[in-house]
């Protein structure tokens, strides 16, 4: 089940990233989506640290 959430998270995160590329940066919806992505990334990293896993992010 945990892997299912990871797949869903990655799929949604990538779709949001694709949509953000189509929006101007000053768009309020774009700012909200970026903030949500950053918050989720912080939680993801925090969870990995708590479990003693090393998280490698590729940009």
Buried (B, 14 or more C-beta within 10 A) or exposed (E): EEEEEEEEEEEEBEEBEEEBEEBEEEEEEBEEBBEEBEEBEEEBEEEEEEEEEEEEEEE
